[in-house]
Amino acid sequence: MWKQTFFRKLDLSLMALIAALMVISLLVISSTTSILFDGEWDGFFTPHVKKQLQYYGVGWASFFFLSWFNYHKLREWTWILYVGMIVLLIGLFFAPAIQSVHRWYRIGGVAFQPSEYAKLVVVLILSWFLERKRDKSREWKTTFQALALLFTPFALILKQPDLGTALVLFPIGLGLFYFGEINRKALWVMGSLVLIGFTTISLFFLSIVDHEEFRPIATKVIKEYQYERLTPKTYHQQAAKTAIALGGVWGKGWRKSEFTRRQWLPAAHTDSVFPAFAEEFGLMGVLALLALFFGVIARCFYVSMMAQDSFGRLLAAGIAIYLGMHMVMNLGMMCGLLPITGVPLVMISYGGSSIVATMSALGVVQGIYTRRFLFS
């Protein structure tokens, strides 16, 4: 009986939004990975589509398990998960490099990326910590302790190097500090740093400040190779903007793109899945995609508001920020407003670690929702 009750209390609207995003992902991956042979395209189920379906299967299993699991018990596992994550991130530097970077463990034919799961673990540890310290949240000691919990994985991920994932952690921390009512002066300083950083980068990418003229000043603070990542006119960036522009209002149609189909768009089924989608489905398709994303994020914030305890409220809000920042950063990179740093478009880009981590996070949100009705 309790199992039937549990399934009746699931947030079906959230699940429908997730399923719709998965369908879009499969459509784009099928289109960008199929091959034209003797005038005919491959079938829908290309090897990449089949692999993505496997990732979705694992993701749904994780989603339902964490929906059923009592999220209050995550408190008992938080430190174990956090320490385990730190160990895995450190261990990457002793593992063989893949594509000249230390981001993945390769086990058999499967690549495992700990930094994708680090974002959820950071949300867990900060939610747990800020709940425990809610009576002392305005103290500077609490602020510095929370910053230490955030910047330890931040520094390890940045060292891999994985600038994109590291940068996602900072807004997650900032958002949770706000909801956890951390010292307002500390929030003001952190918010100002974020604003200065994004404003400076935007000046380059909007051609208001010349990239080369600013080089002598910037390289006094950061290294030369780091500054090169801020180059606004790379081929990848120009190709992404071209694909988006070619889509027009209604798009070229599924499997009828010209620019992407000729493989002129790098990483079309992974990091650049958004411009590939925009070329085929146009502005109308992009608006529909954004509506689905906003729906998922809105549901997370709704669950945050209705949660019975501060741990649940912080968890759901942190996950909403995590998903929102992924969307904003990926679209910003592809639209030429931010440097391309390898941030996938969650639930759409091809890749197992990102999908399973995201579905696990949404499973936690679903668990908060169902627990609100079944066990309070």
C-alpha positions as a printed Julia matrix, in Angstrom:
376×3 Matrix{Float64}:
  0.0    0.0     0.0
  2.78   2.46    0.97
  4.42   1.91   -2.43
  1.2    2.81   -4.23
  0.86   5.89   -2.01
  4.46   6.86   -2.73
  3.96   6.75   -6.5
  0.7    8.7    -6.25
  2.51  11.48   -4.39
  5.3   11.94   -6.94
  5.5   15.34   -8.63
  4.32  14.24  -12.07
  4.76  17.71  -13.56
  8.49  17.63  -12.73
  8.81  14.16  -14.23
  7.0   15.28  -17.4
  9.38  18.23  -17.8
 12.38  15.93  -17.37
 10.98  13.46  -19.93
 10.42  16.29  -22.44
 14.04  17.44  -22.06
 15.19  13.86  -22.62
 13.2   13.61  -25.85
 14.81  16.83  -27.12
 18.24  15.5   -26.2
 17.69  12.26  -28.11
 16.43  14.18  -31.18
 19.51  16.4   -31.29
 21.99  13.61  -30.57
 20.4   11.41  -33.23
 20.62  14.25  -35.75
 24.21  15.23  -34.96
 25.64  11.71  -34.81
 23.86  10.05  -37.76
 25.63   9.43  -41.06
 24.34   9.96  -44.6
 24.9    6.72  -46.57
 23.71   6.19  -50.15
 21.38   9.17  -49.88
 19.72   7.97  -46.67
 20.37   8.83  -43.05
 21.03   6.28  -40.32
 18.06   5.19  -38.27
 17.08   7.16  -35.2
 18.96   4.92  -32.77
 22.59   5.76  -33.52
 25.27   4.34  -31.15
 25.3    7.65  -29.25
 21.52   7.61  -28.85
 21.63   4.05  -27.51
 24.34   5.04  -25.04
 22.39   8.12  -23.97
 19.33   5.93  -23.35
 21.47   3.76  -21.07
 22.57   6.86  -19.16
 18.94   7.92  -18.84
 18.05   4.46  -17.52
 20.7    4.74  -14.79
 19.57   8.31  -14.15
 15.92   7.31  -13.67
 16.97   4.5   -11.3
 18.92   7.03   -9.25
 16.01   9.47   -9.41
 13.44   7.01   -8.04
 15.81   5.67   -5.38
 16.53   9.15   -4.02
 12.84  10.06   -4.32
 12.03   7.14   -2.06
 15.02   7.63    0.26
 14.37   9.78    3.33
 16.38  12.92    2.61
 16.72  13.6     6.36
 19.04  10.59    6.52
 21.36  12.33    4.07
 22.53  14.37    7.06
 24.19  11.22    8.39
 25.97  10.64    5.07
 26.92  14.22    4.27
 30.43  14.23    5.74
 31.18  10.78    4.33
 30.1   11.92    0.85
 32.09  15.16    1.16
 35.32  13.47    2.3
 34.85  10.77   -0.35
 34.45  13.48   -3.01
 37.65  15.23   -1.87
 39.55  11.93   -1.98
 38.28  11.21   -5.5
 39.24  14.71   -6.69
 42.74  14.37   -5.25
 43.05  10.85   -6.67
 42.54  12.21  -10.2
 46.03  13.71  -10.13
 47.48  10.22   -9.61
 45.34   8.64  -12.34
 46.35   8.61  -16.04
 45.43  11.84  -17.84
 42.65  11.66  -20.45
 42.83  14.22  -23.26
 45.76  15.82  -21.37
 43.64  16.71  -18.32
 42.87  15.02  -15.0
 39.07  15.02  -14.99
 38.03  11.4   -15.42
 38.62   7.94  -14.02
 38.4    5.31  -16.73
 37.05   1.99  -15.45
 36.91  -0.51  -18.28
 35.09   1.32  -21.08
 33.33   3.76  -18.74
 34.64   7.25  -17.9
 33.63   8.61  -14.5
 33.88  12.38  -13.8
 33.85  13.14  -10.04
 33.48  16.91  -10.53
 29.94  16.43  -11.89
 28.88  14.82   -8.62
 30.87  17.35   -6.59
 28.24  20.01   -7.32
 25.5   17.98   -5.62
 27.79  17.1    -2.72
 28.65  20.78   -2.23
 24.92  21.58   -2.09
 24.51  18.82    0.53
 27.43  19.87    2.74
 26.55  23.57    2.69
 22.84  22.85    3.37
 23.79  20.61    6.29
 26.31  23.12    7.66
 24.09  26.19    7.31
 21.19  24.39    8.99
 23.4   23.48   11.95
 24.76  27.03   12.18
 21.5   28.91   11.59
 21.66  30.48   15.07
 25.24  31.63   14.38
 24.9   32.31   10.65
 25.86  36.0    10.93
 29.16  35.29   12.7
 32.37  35.66   10.68
 33.58  32.3    11.97
 30.61  30.6    10.32
 31.31  32.48    7.09
 34.96  31.37    6.95
 34.04  27.76    7.75
 31.44  27.74    4.98
 33.94  29.27    2.55
 36.47  26.55    3.43
 33.89  23.86    2.62
 33.22  25.54   -0.74
 36.73  26.45   -1.84
 38.38  23.09   -1.11
 36.57  21.3    -3.99
 36.63  24.56   -6.01
 40.46  24.65   -5.92
 40.83  20.94   -6.7
 38.49  21.13   -9.7
 40.15  24.31  -10.97
 43.52  22.52  -10.81
 42.39  19.65  -13.11
 41.91  22.09  -14.98
 38.1   22.38  -15.24
 37.31  26.08  -15.1
 33.67  25.68  -16.13
 32.69  23.25  -13.35
 34.67  25.25  -10.79
 32.84  28.43  -11.77
 29.46  26.72  -11.34
 30.32  26.0    -7.69
 30.8   29.67   -6.81
 27.22  30.84   -7.61
 25.87  27.72   -5.89
 27.75  28.72   -2.75
 26.71  32.35   -3.06
 23.04  31.4    -3.44
 23.11  29.04   -0.46
 24.89  31.65    1.65
 22.06  34.04    0.83
 19.31  31.56    1.72
 21.29  30.47    4.8
 21.5   34.1     5.94
 25.29  34.27    6.09
 26.95  37.54    7.17
 25.65  40.25    4.81
 29.04  41.94    4.47
 30.57  38.68    3.28
 27.7   38.22    0.81
 28.23  41.76   -0.47
 31.96  41.12   -1.04
 31.33  37.79   -2.8
 28.54  39.24   -4.91
 30.73  42.18   -5.89
 33.53  39.82   -6.98
 31.1   37.83   -9.14
 29.72  41.03  -10.67
 33.2   42.44  -11.39
 34.33  39.15  -12.93
 31.32  38.75  -15.22
 31.37  42.43  -16.16
 35.05  42.26  -17.12
 34.54  39.14  -19.23
 31.47  40.65  -20.9
 33.48  43.74  -21.87
 35.81  41.46  -23.87
 33.06  39.45  -25.51
 31.01  42.51  -26.41
 34.16  44.07  -27.95
 33.97  47.08  -25.62
 37.5   46.36  -24.32
 40.18  45.08  -26.69
 41.46  41.68  -25.58
 45.06  42.25  -26.68
 45.33  45.74  -25.19
 44.23  44.45  -21.79
 46.68  41.51  -21.85
 49.65  43.28  -20.09
 47.4   44.23  -17.17
 45.59  40.9   -16.83
 48.72  38.73  -17.02
 50.05  40.44  -13.9
 47.23  38.73  -12.01
 46.61  35.48  -13.94
 48.79  33.23  -16.11
 49.1   33.6   -19.86
 47.29  30.33  -20.68
 44.45  31.32  -18.33
 44.06  34.66  -20.08
 43.93  32.88  -23.46
 40.7   31.21  -22.32
 39.11  34.67  -22.36
 39.75  35.1   -26.09
 36.39  36.23  -27.5
 36.75  35.26  -31.17
 37.68  31.58  -31.21
 36.49  29.38  -34.07
 34.27  27.39  -31.69
 32.51  30.54  -30.49
 32.02  31.93  -33.99
 30.71  28.56  -35.2
 28.21  28.35  -32.34
 26.84  31.84  -33.07
 26.64  31.04  -36.8
 24.6   27.87  -36.17
 22.19  29.77  -33.9
 21.76  32.56  -36.46
 21.11  30.13  -39.31
 18.17  28.65  -37.42
 16.11  31.8   -37.88
 12.62  31.8   -36.41
 11.39  28.31  -37.31
 14.66  26.46  -37.9
 15.88  24.27  -40.75
 14.01  21.21  -39.54
 15.16  17.99  -37.88
 18.18  16.51  -39.71
 18.02  19.36  -42.24
 20.69  21.61  -40.78
 23.48  22.66  -43.11
 26.2   24.09  -40.89
 26.03  21.45  -38.16
 25.51  18.5   -40.53
 28.76  19.38  -42.33
 30.53  19.07  -38.97
 31.53  22.72  -38.92
 30.2   23.03  -35.37
 32.64  21.47  -32.85
 31.26  19.14  -30.14
 27.76  19.34  -31.62
 26.32  16.54  -29.46
 28.1   17.53  -26.22
 28.97  21.11  -25.21
 27.53  22.68  -28.4
 24.21  20.86  -28.35
 22.31  24.16  -27.92
 23.42  25.78  -31.22
 22.86  22.44  -32.98
 19.3   22.43  -31.61
 18.8   26.12  -32.47
 19.8   25.59  -36.11
 17.25  22.82  -36.57
 14.36  24.19  -34.48
 14.92  27.96  -34.6
 13.81  30.65  -32.17
 10.48  28.94  -31.49
 12.26  25.74  -30.49
 14.68  27.68  -28.29
 11.79  29.4   -26.49
 10.14  26.01  -25.89
 13.42  24.6   -24.56
 13.89  27.56  -22.22
 10.31  27.17  -21.0
 11.03  23.54  -20.06
 14.19  24.53  -18.19
 12.44  27.34  -16.36
  9.67  24.9   -15.47
 12.15  22.48  -13.85
 13.9   25.28  -11.94
 10.56  26.76  -10.83
  9.44  23.37   -9.49
 12.67  23.11   -7.47
 12.07  26.54   -5.92
  8.44  25.58   -5.26
  9.59  22.49   -3.37
 12.06  24.69   -1.47
  9.23  26.95   -0.32
  7.01  24.08    0.84
  9.72  22.02    2.59
  9.09  21.46    6.29
 12.66  22.07    7.5
 15.58  24.36    6.66
 17.71  21.45    5.41
 15.09  20.6     2.77
 14.59  24.26    1.85
 18.32  24.81    1.35
 18.75  21.54   -0.56
 16.0   22.28   -3.07
 17.08  25.92   -3.51
 20.72  24.89   -4.0
 19.76  22.34   -6.64
 17.63  24.97   -8.42
 20.66  27.3    -8.53
 22.89  24.44   -9.72
 20.56  23.71  -12.66
 20.02  27.39  -13.43
 23.73  28.22  -13.5
 24.43  25.32  -15.87
 21.78  26.62  -18.24
 22.93  30.26  -18.04
 26.62  29.42  -18.46
 26.14  27.03  -21.38
 23.84  29.41  -23.26
 26.14  32.34  -22.44
 29.12  30.47  -23.88
 27.3   29.46  -27.04
 25.87  32.96  -27.59
 29.33  34.57  -27.34
 28.87  36.22  -23.95
 31.17  33.94  -21.93
 34.33  31.93  -22.71
 33.76  28.3   -23.69
 34.89  26.25  -20.69
 33.21  22.87  -21.18
 29.99  23.32  -19.19
 27.36  20.9   -20.59
 23.7   21.78  -21.04
 22.17  19.61  -18.32
 19.82  16.83  -19.46
 20.5   17.69  -23.12
 24.25  17.24  -23.73
 25.54  13.72  -24.32
 27.38  12.27  -21.33
 26.78   9.87  -18.47
 28.27  11.63  -15.44
 26.33  14.84  -16.04
 23.02  13.02  -16.57
 23.3   10.72  -13.55
 24.43  13.61  -11.31
 21.56  15.83  -12.5
 18.95  13.07  -12.15
 20.27  12.31   -8.65
 19.87  15.98   -7.72
 16.32  16.04   -9.09
 15.61  12.81   -7.22
 16.56  14.57   -3.98
 14.12  17.38   -4.85
 11.41  14.81   -5.59
 12.16  13.14   -2.25
 11.65  16.44   -0.42
  8.32  16.85   -2.23
  7.0   13.36   -1.47
  8.25  13.45    2.14
  6.28  16.66    2.67
  3.02  14.74    2.18
  3.83  11.21    3.33
  5.87  11.64    6.46
  5.29  15.08    7.95
